[in-house]
Amino acid sequence: MDDLETAMGGAPDTASDVARPFNFRPLQAADLPMLHGWLSRPHWTQWWGPAPTLAEVQADYGAWINDPAQVQPHIANPAQSPRKPNLR
């Protein structure tokens, strides 16, 4: 078992666990509320501090989205459909 397998809790059970394709697409303004939800999750704020406001996410990431000279953020997701967080 290699370091990655150990970190992930052991070796994969099946071949399908090994080869899950991911798609990458550029982050869009319409994604920012979803990103805000992710950045507001307790496990994120535990390590990174208070969650940013939606306006802060829009200002920070919107600048990257709108400036092609900047590094372009992307969304990685399986099956082309990122899950929306359950914010109950």
Distance bins in CASP14 RR format, pairs under 12 A and 6 or more apart:
PFRMAT RR
TARGET T0000
AUTHOR 0000-0000-0000
RMODE 2
METHOD distances of the structure
MODEL  1
1 7 0 0 0 0 0 1 0 0 0 0 0
1 8 0 0 0 0 1 0 0 0 0 0 0
1 9 0 0 0 0 1 0 0 0 0 0 0
1 10 1 0 0 1 0 0 0 0 0 0 0
1 11 1 0 1 0 0 0 0 0 0 0 0
1 12 0 0 0 0 0 1 0 0 0 0 0
2 8 0 0 0 0 1 0 0 0 0 0 0
2 9 0 0 0 0 0 1 0 0 0 0 0
2 10 0 0 0 0 1 0 0 0 0 0 0
2 11 0 0 0 0 1 0 0 0 0 0 0
2 12 0 0 0 0 0 1 0 0 0 0 0
3 9 0 0 0 0 0 1 0 0 0 0 0
3 10 0 0 0 0 0 1 0 0 0 0 0
4 10 0 0 0 0 1 0 0 0 0 0 0
4 11 0 0 0 0 1 0 0 0 0 0 0
4 12 0 0 0 0 0 1 0 0 0 0 0
4 18 0 0 0 0 0 1 0 0 0 0 0
5 11 1 0 1 0 0 0 0 0 0 0 0
5 12 1 0 0 1 0 0 0 0 0 0 0
5 13 0 0 0 0 0 1 0 0 0 0 0
5 17 0 0 0 0 0 1 0 0 0 0 0
5 18 0 0 0 0 0 1 0 0 0 0 0
8 17 0 0 0 0 1 0 0 0 0 0 0
8 18 0 0 0 0 0 1 0 0 0 0 0
9 17 0 0 0 0 0 1 0 0 0 0 0
10 17 0 0 0 0 0 1 0 0 0 0 0
11 17 0 0 0 0 1 0 0 0 0 0 0
11 18 0 0 0 0 1 0 0 0 0 0 0
12 18 1 0 1 0 0 0 0 0 0 0 0
12 19 0 0 0 0 1 0 0 0 0 0 0
12 20 0 0 0 0 1 0 0 0 0 0 0
14 20 0 0 0 0 0 1 0 0 0 0 0
16 78 0 0 0 0 0 1 0 0 0 0 0
19 78 0 0 0 0 0 1 0 0 0 0 0
20 76 0 0 0 0 0 1 0 0 0 0 0
20 77 0 0 0 0 0 1 0 0 0 0 0
20 78 1 0 1 0 0 0 0 0 0 0 0
20 79 0 0 0 0 1 0 0 0 0 0 0
21 76 0 0 0 0 0 1 0 0 0 0 0
21 77 0 0 0 0 0 1 0 0 0 0 0
21 78 1 0 0 1 0 0 0 0 0 0 0
21 79 0 0 0 0 1 0 0 0 0 0 0
21 80 0 0 0 0 1 0 0 0 0 0 0
22 74 0 0 0 0 0 1 0 0 0 0 0
22 75 0 0 0 0 1 0 0 0 0 0 0
22 76 1 0 1 0 0 0 0 0 0 0 0
22 77 1 0 0 1 0 0 0 0 0 0 0
22 78 1 0 1 0 0 0 0 0 0 0 0
22 79 0 0 0 0 1 0 0 0 0 0 0
22 80 0 0 0 0 1 0 0 0 0 0 0
22 81 0 0 0 0 0 1 0 0 0 0 0
22 82 0 0 0 0 0 1 0 0 0 0 0
23 74 0 0 0 0 1 0 0 0 0 0 0
23 75 0 0 0 0 1 0 0 0 0 0 0
23 76 1 0 0 1 0 0 0 0 0 0 0
23 77 1 0 1 0 0 0 0 0 0 0 0
23 78 1 0 0 1 0 0 0 0 0 0 0
23 79 1 0 0 1 0 0 0 0 0 0 0
23 80 1 0 1 0 0 0 0 0 0 0 0
23 81 0 0 0 0 1 0 0 0 0 0 0
23 82 0 0 0 0 1 0 0 0 0 0 0
24 72 0 0 0 0 0 1 0 0 0 0 0
24 73 0 0 0 0 0 1 0 0 0 0 0
24 74 1 0 1 0 0 0 0 0 0 0 0
24 75 1 0 0 1 0 0 0 0 0 0 0
24 76 1 0 1 0 0 0 0 0 0 0 0
24 77 0 0 0 0 1 0 0 0 0 0 0
24 78 0 0 0 0 0 1 0 0 0 0 0
24 80 0 0 0 0 0 1 0 0 0 0 0
24 82 0 0 0 0 0 1 0 0 0 0 0
25 31 0 0 0 0 1 0 0 0 0 0 0
25 72 0 0 0 0 0 1 0 0 0 0 0
25 73 0 0 0 0 0 1 0 0 0 0 0
25 74 1 0 0 1 0 0 0 0 0 0 0
25 75 1 0 1 0 0 0 0 0 0 0 0
25 76 0 0 0 0 1 0 0 0 0 0 0
25 77 1 0 0 1 0 0 0 0 0 0 0
25 80 0 0 0 0 1 0 0 0 0 0 0
25 81 0 0 0 0 0 1 0 0 0 0 0
25 82 0 0 0 0 1 0 0 0 0 0 0
26 61 0 0 0 0 0 1 0 0 0 0 0
26 62 0 0 0 0 0 1 0 0 0 0 0
26 64 0 0 0 0 1 0 0 0 0 0 0
26 65 1 0 0 1 0 0 0 0 0 0 0
26 66 0 0 0 0 0 1 0 0 0 0 0
26 68 0 0 0 0 0 1 0 0 0 0 0
26 70 0 0 0 0 0 1 0 0 0 0 0
26 71 0 0 0 0 0 1 0 0 0 0 0
26 72 1 0 1 0 0 0 0 0 0 0 0
26 73 1 0 0 1 0 0 0 0 0 0 0
26 74 1 0 1 0 0 0 0 0 0 0 0
26 75 1 0 0 1 0 0 0 0 0 0 0
26 76 0 0 0 0 0 1 0 0 0 0 0
27 34 0 0 0 0 1 0 0 0 0 0 0
27 35 1 0 0 1 0 0 0 0 0 0 0
27 38 0 0 0 0 0 1 0 0 0 0 0
27 57 0 0 0 0 0 1 0 0 0 0 0
27 58 0 0 0 0 0 1 0 0 0 0 0
27 60 0 0 0 0 0 1 0 0 0 0 0
27 61 1 0 0 1 0 0 0 0 0 0 0
27 62 0 0 0 0 1 0 0 0 0 0 0
27 63 0 0 0 0 0 1 0 0 0 0 0
27 64 1 0 0 1 0 0 0 0 0 0 0
27 65 1 0 1 0 0 0 0 0 0 0 0
27 66 0 0 0 0 0 1 0 0 0 0 0
27 70 0 0 0 0 0 1 0 0 0 0 0
27 71 0 0 0 0 0 1 0 0 0 0 0
27 72 1 0 0 1 0 0 0 0 0 0 0
27 73 1 0 1 0 0 0 0 0 0 0 0
27 74 1 0 0 1 0 0 0 0 0 0 0
27 75 1 0 1 0 0 0 0 0 0 0 0
27 76 0 0 0 0 0 1 0 0 0 0 0
27 77 0 0 0 0 0 1 0 0 0 0 0
27 82 0 0 0 0 0 1 0 0 0 0 0
28 34 0 0 0 0 0 1 0 0 0 0 0
28 35 0 0 0 0 0 1 0 0 0 0 0
28 58 0 0 0 0 0 1 0 0 0 0 0
28 61 0 0 0 0 1 0 0 0 0 0 0
28 62 0 0 0 0 1 0 0 0 0 0 0
28 64 0 0 0 0 0 1 0 0 0 0 0
28 65 1 0 0 1 0 0 0 0 0 0 0
28 66 0 0 0 0 0 1 0 0 0 0 0
28 72 0 0 0 0 0 1 0 0 0 0 0
28 73 0 0 0 0 1 0 0 0 0 0 0
28 74 0 0 0 0 0 1 0 0 0 0 0
28 75 0 0 0 0 1 0 0 0 0 0 0
28 82 0 0 0 0 0 1 0 0 0 0 0
29 35 0 0 0 0 0 1 0 0 0 0 0
29 36 0 0 0 0 0 1 0 0 0 0 0
29 54 0 0 0 0 0 1 0 0 0 0 0
29 57 0 0 0 0 0 1 0 0 0 0 0
29 58 1 0 0 1 0 0 0 0 0 0 0
29 59 0 0 0 0 0 1 0 0 0 0 0
29 61 0 0 0 0 1 0 0 0 0 0 0
29 62 1 0 0 1 0 0 0 0 0 0 0
29 63 0 0 0 0 0 1 0 0 0 0 0
29 64 0 0 0 0 0 1 0 0 0 0 0
29 65 1 0 0 1 0 0 0 0 0 0 0
29 66 0 0 0 0 1 0 0 0 0 0 0
29 73 0 0 0 0 0 1 0 0 0 0 0
30 58 0 0 0 0 0 1 0 0 0 0 0
30 61 0 0 0 0 0 1 0 0 0 0 0
30 62 0 0 0 0 0 1 0 0 0 0 0
30 65 0 0 0 0 0 1 0 0 0 0 0
30 75 0 0 0 0 0 1 0 0 0 0 0
30 82 0 0 0 0 0 1 0 0 0 0 0
31 37 0 0 0 0 0 1 0 0 0 0 0
31 38 0 0 0 0 1 0 0 0 0 0 0
31 39 0 0 0 0 0 1 0 0 0 0 0
31 57 0 0 0 0 1 0 0 0 0 0 0
31 58 0 0 0 0 0 1 0 0 0 0 0
31 61 0 0 0 0 1 0 0 0 0 0 0
31 62 0 0 0 0 0 1 0 0 0 0 0
31 64 0 0 0 0 0 1 0 0 0 0 0
31 65 0 0 0 0 1 0 0 0 0 0 0
31 73 0 0 0 0 1 0 0 0 0 0 0
31 74 0 0 0 0 0 1 0 0 0 0 0
31 75 1 0 0 1 0 0 0 0 0 0 0
31 76 0 0 0 0 0 1 0 0 0 0 0
31 77 0 0 0 0 0 1 0 0 0 0 0
31 82 0 0 0 0 1 0 0 0 0 0 0
31 84 0 0 0 0 0 1 0 0 0 0 0
32 38 0 0 0 0 0 1 0 0 0 0 0
32 39 0 0 0 0 0 1 0 0 0 0 0
32 52 0 0 0 0 0 1 0 0 0 0 0
32 53 0 0 0 0 0 1 0 0 0 0 0
32 54 1 0 0 1 0 0 0 0 0 0 0
32 55 0 0 0 0 1 0 0 0 0 0 0
32 56 0 0 0 0 0 1 0 0 0 0 0
32 57 1 0 1 0 0 0 0 0 0 0 0
32 58 1 0 1 0 0 0 0 0 0 0 0
32 59 0 0 0 0 1 0 0 0 0 0 0
32 60 0 0 0 0 1 0 0 0 0 0 0
32 61 1 0 1 0 0 0 0 0 0 0 0
32 62 1 0 0 1 0 0 0 0 0 0 0
32 63 0 0 0 0 0 1 0 0 0 0 0
32 64 0 0 0 0 0 1 0 0 0 0 0
32 65 0 0 0 0 1 0 0 0 0 0 0
32 66 0 0 0 0 0 1 0 0 0 0 0
32 73 0 0 0 0 0 1 0 0 0 0 0
32 75 0 0 0 0 0 1 0 0 0 0 0
33 39 0 0 0 0 0 1 0 0 0 0 0
33 40 0 0 0 0 0 1 0 0 0 0 0
33 53 0 0 0 0 0 1 0 0 0 0 0
33 54 1 0 0 1 0 0 0 0 0 0 0
33 55 0 0 0 0 0 1 0 0 0 0 0
33 57 0 0 0 0 1 0 0 0 0 0 0
33 58 0 0 0 0 1 0 0 0 0 0 0
33 61 0 0 0 0 0 1 0 0 0 0 0
33 84 0 0 0 0 1 0 0 0 0 0 0
33 85 0 0 0 0 0 1 0 0 0 0 0
33 87 0 0 0 0 0 1 0 0 0 0 0
34 40 0 0 0 0 0 1 0 0 0 0 0
34 41 0 0 0 0 0 1 0 0 0 0 0
34 54 0 0 0 0 0 1 0 0 0 0 0
34 57 0 0 0 0 1 0 0 0 0 0 0
34 61 0 0 0 0 0 1 0 0 0 0 0
34 75 0 0 0 0 1 0 0 0 0 0 0
34 77 0 0 0 0 0 1 0 0 0 0 0
34 81 0 0 0 0 0 1 0 0 0 0 0
34 82 1 0 0 1 0 0 0 0 0 0 0
34 83 0 0 0 0 1 0 0 0 0 0 0
34 84 1 0 1 0 0 0 0 0 0 0 0
34 85 1 0 0 1 0 0 0 0 0 0 0
34 87 0 0 0 0 0 1 0 0 0 0 0
35 41 0 0 0 0 0 1 0 0 0 0 0
35 44 0 0 0 0 0 1 0 0 0 0 0
35 51 0 0 0 0 0 1 0 0 0 0 0
35 52 0 0 0 0 1 0 0 0 0 0 0
35 54 0 0 0 0 1 0 0 0 0 0 0
35 56 0 0 0 0 0 1 0 0 0 0 0
35 57 1 0 1 0 0 0 0 0 0 0 0
35 58 0 0 0 0 1 0 0 0 0 0 0
35 60 0 0 0 0 1 0 0 0 0 0 0
35 61 1 0 0 1 0 0 0 0 0 0 0
35 62 0 0 0 0 0 1 0 0 0 0 0
35 64 0 0 0 0 0 1 0 0 0 0 0
35 65 0 0 0 0 0 1 0 0 0 0 0
35 73 0 0 0 0 1 0 0 0 0 0 0
35 74 0 0 0 0 0 1 0 0 0 0 0
35 75 0 0 0 0 1 0 0 0 0 0 0
35 82 0 0 0 0 1 0 0 0 0 0 0
35 84 0 0 0 0 0 1 0 0 0 0 0
35 85 0 0 0 0 1 0 0 0 0 0 0
36 44 0 0 0 0 0 1 0 0 0 0 0
36 51 1 0 0 1 0 0 0 0 0 0 0
36 52 1 0 0 1 0 0 0 0 0 0 0
36 53 1 0 0 1 0 0 0 0 0 0 0
36 54 1 0 1 0 0 0 0 0 0 0 0
36 55 0 0 0 0 1 0 0 0 0 0 0
36 56 0 0 0 0 1 0 0 0 0 0 0
36 57 1 0 1 0 0 0 0 0 0 0 0
36 58 0 0 0 0 1 0 0 0 0 0 0
36 59 0 0 0 0 0 1 0 0 0 0 0
36 60 0 0 0 0 0 1 0 0 0 0 0
36 61 0 0 0 0 1 0 0 0 0 0 0
36 62 0 0 0 0 0 1 0 0 0 0 0
36 84 0 0 0 0 0 1 0 0 0 0 0
36 85 0 0 0 0 1 0 0 0 0 0 0
36 87 0 0 0 0 1 0 0 0 0 0 0
37 44 0 0 0 0 1 0 0 0 0 0 0
37 45 0 0 0 0 0 1 0 0 0 0 0
37 51 1 0 0 1 0 0 0 0 0 0 0
37 52 0 0 0 0 1 0 0 0 0 0 0
37 53 0 0 0 0 0 1 0 0 0 0 0
37 54 0 0 0 0 1 0 0 0 0 0 0
37 57 0 0 0 0 1 0 0 0 0 0 0
37 82 0 0 0 0 0 1 0 0 0 0 0
37 83 0 0 0 0 0 1 0 0 0 0 0
37 84 0 0 0 0 1 0 0 0 0 0 0
37 85 1 0 1 0 0 0 0 0 0 0 0
37 86 0 0 0 0 0 1 0 0 0 0 0
37 87 1 0 0 1 0 0 0 0 0 0 0
38 44 1 0 0 1 0 0 0 0 0 0 0
38 45 0 0 0 0 0 1 0 0 0 0 0
38 48 0 0 0 0 0 1 0 0 0 0 0
38 51 0 0 0 0 1 0 0 0 0 0 0
38 52 0 0 0 0 0 1 0 0 0 0 0
38 57 0 0 0 0 1 0 0 0 0 0 0
38 61 0 0 0 0 0 1 0 0 0 0 0
38 75 0 0 0 0 0 1 0 0 0 0 0
38 77 0 0 0 0 0 1 0 0 0 0 0
38 82 0 0 0 0 1 0 0 0 0 0 0
38 83 0 0 0 0 1 0 0 0 0 0 0
38 84 0 0 0 0 1 0 0 0 0 0 0
38 85 1 0 1 0 0 0 0 0 0 0 0
38 86 0 0 0 0 0 1 0 0 0 0 0
38 87 0 0 0 0 1 0 0 0 0 0 0
39 45 1 0 0 1 0 0 0 0 0 0 0
39 47 0 0 0 0 0 1 0 0 0 0 0
39 48 1 0 0 1 0 0 0 0 0 0 0
39 49 0 0 0 0 1 0 0 0 0 0 0
39 50 0 0 0 0 0 1 0 0 0 0 0
39 51 1 0 1 0 0 0 0 0 0 0 0
39 52 1 0 1 0 0 0 0 0 0 0 0
39 53 0 0 0 0 1 0 0 0 0 0 0
39 54 0 0 0 0 1 0 0 0 0 0 0
39 56 0 0 0 0 1 0 0 0 0 0 0
39 57 1 0 0 1 0 0 0 0 0 0 0
39 58 0 0 0 0 0 1 0 0 0 0 0
39 60 0 0 0 0 1 0 0 0 0 0 0
39 61 0 0 0 0 1 0 0 0 0 0 0
39 85 0 0 0 0 1 0 0 0 0 0 0
39 87 0 0 0 0 0 1 0 0 0 0 0
40 46 0 0 0 0 0 1 0 0 0 0 0
40 48 0 0 0 0 0 1 0 0 0 0 0
40 49 0 0 0 0 0 1 0 0 0 0 0
40 50 0 0 0 0 1 0 0 0 0 0 0
40 51 1 1 0 0 0 0 0 0 0 0 0
40 52 0 0 0 0 1 0 0 0 0 0 0
40 53 0 0 0 0 1 0 0 0 0 0 0
40 54 0 0 0 0 1 0 0 0 0 0 0
40 56 0 0 0 0 0 1 0 0 0 0 0
40 57 0 0 0 0 1 0 0 0 0 0 0
40 85 1 0 0 1 0 0 0 0 0 0 0
40 86 0 0 0 0 0 1 0 0 0 0 0
40 87 1 0 0 1 0 0 0 0 0 0 0
41 47 0 0 0 0 0 1 0 0 0 0 0
41 48 0 0 0 0 0 1 0 0 0 0 0
41 49 0 0 0 0 0 1 0 0 0 0 0
41 51 0 0 0 0 1 0 0 0 0 0 0
41 84 0 0 0 0 0 1 0 0 0 0 0
41 85 1 0 0 1 0 0 0 0 0 0 0
41 86 0 0 0 0 1 0 0 0 0 0 0
41 87 0 0 0 0 1 0 0 0 0 0 0
41 88 0 0 0 0 0 1 0 0 0 0 0
42 48 0 0 0 0 0 1 0 0 0 0 0
42 49 0 0 0 0 0 1 0 0 0 0 0
42 50 0 0 0 0 0 1 0 0 0 0 0
42 51 0 0 0 0 1 0 0 0 0 0 0
42 85 0 0 0 0 0 1 0 0 0 0 0
42 86 0 0 0 0 0 1 0 0 0 0 0
42 87 0 0 0 0 0 1 0 0 0 0 0
42 88 0 0 0 0 0 1 0 0 0 0 0
43 49 0 0 0 0 0 1 0 0 0 0 0
43 51 0 0 0 0 0 1 0 0 0 0 0
43 85 0 0 0 0 0 1 0 0 0 0 0
44 50 0 0 0 0 0 1 0 0 0 0 0
44 51 1 0 0 1 0 0 0 0 0 0 0
44 52 0 0 0 0 0 1 0 0 0 0 0
44 85 0 0 0 0 0 1 0 0 0 0 0
45 51 1 0 1 0 0 0 0 0 0 0 0
45 52 0 0 0 0 1 0 0 0 0 0 0
50 56 0 0 0 0 0 1 0 0 0 0 0
51 57 0 0 0 0 1 0 0 0 0 0 0
51 85 0 0 0 0 0 1 0 0 0 0 0
51 87 0 0 0 0 0 1 0 0 0 0 0
52 58 0 0 0 0 1 0 0 0 0 0 0
52 59 0 0 0 0 1 0 0 0 0 0 0
52 60 1 0 0 1 0 0 0 0 0 0 0
52 61 0 0 0 0 1 0 0 0 0 0 0
53 59 0 0 0 0 1 0 0 0 0 0 0
53 60 0 0 0 0 0 1 0 0 0 0 0
54 60 0 0 0 0 0 1 0 0 0 0 0
54 61 0 0 0 0 0 1 0 0 0 0 0
54 62 0 0 0 0 0 1 0 0 0 0 0
55 61 0 0 0 0 0 1 0 0 0 0 0
55 62 0 0 0 0 0 1 0 0 0 0 0
56 62 0 0 0 0 0 1 0 0 0 0 0
56 63 0 0 0 0 0 1 0 0 0 0 0
57 63 0 0 0 0 0 1 0 0 0 0 0
57 64 0 0 0 0 0 1 0 0 0 0 0
57 65 0 0 0 0 0 1 0 0 0 0 0
57 73 0 0 0 0 0 1 0 0 0 0 0
58 64 0 0 0 0 0 1 0 0 0 0 0
58 65 0 0 0 0 1 0 0 0 0 0 0
58 66 0 0 0 0 0 1 0 0 0 0 0
59 65 0 0 0 0 0 1 0 0 0 0 0
59 66 0 0 0 0 0 1 0 0 0 0 0
60 66 0 0 0 0 0 1 0 0 0 0 0
60 70 0 0 0 0 0 1 0 0 0 0 0
60 73 0 0 0 0 1 0 0 0 0 0 0
61 67 0 0 0 0 0 1 0 0 0 0 0
61 70 0 0 0 0 0 1 0 0 0 0 0
61 71 0 0 0 0 0 1 0 0 0 0 0
61 72 0 0 0 0 0 1 0 0 0 0 0
61 73 1 0 0 1 0 0 0 0 0 0 0
61 74 0 0 0 0 0 1 0 0 0 0 0
61 75 0 0 0 0 0 1 0 0 0 0 0
62 70 0 0 0 0 1 0 0 0 0 0 0
62 72 0 0 0 0 0 1 0 0 0 0 0
62 73 0 0 0 0 1 0 0 0 0 0 0
63 69 0 0 0 0 0 1 0 0 0 0 0
63 70 1 0 0 1 0 0 0 0 0 0 0
63 71 0 0 0 0 0 1 0 0 0 0 0
63 72 0 0 0 0 0 1 0 0 0 0 0
63 73 0 0 0 0 0 1 0 0 0 0 0
64 70 1 0 1 0 0 0 0 0 0 0 0
64 71 1 0 0 1 0 0 0 0 0 0 0
64 72 1 0 0 1 0 0 0 0 0 0 0
64 73 1 0 1 0 0 0 0 0 0 0 0
64 74 0 0 0 0 0 1 0 0 0 0 0
65 71 0 0 0 0 0 1 0 0 0 0 0
65 72 1 0 0 1 0 0 0 0 0 0 0
65 73 1 0 0 1 0 0 0 0 0 0 0
65 74 0 0 0 0 0 1 0 0 0 0 0
65 75 0 0 0 0 0 1 0 0 0 0 0
66 72 0 0 0 0 0 1 0 0 0 0 0
66 73 0 0 0 0 0 1 0 0 0 0 0
67 73 0 0 0 0 0 1 0 0 0 0 0
74 82 0 0 0 0 0 1 0 0 0 0 0
75 81 0 0 0 0 0 1 0 0 0 0 0
75 82 1 0 1 0 0 0 0 0 0 0 0
75 83 0 0 0 0 0 1 0 0 0 0 0
76 82 0 0 0 0 1 0 0 0 0 0 0
77 83 0 0 0 0 1 0 0 0 0 0 0
77 84 0 0 0 0 0 1 0 0 0 0 0
END
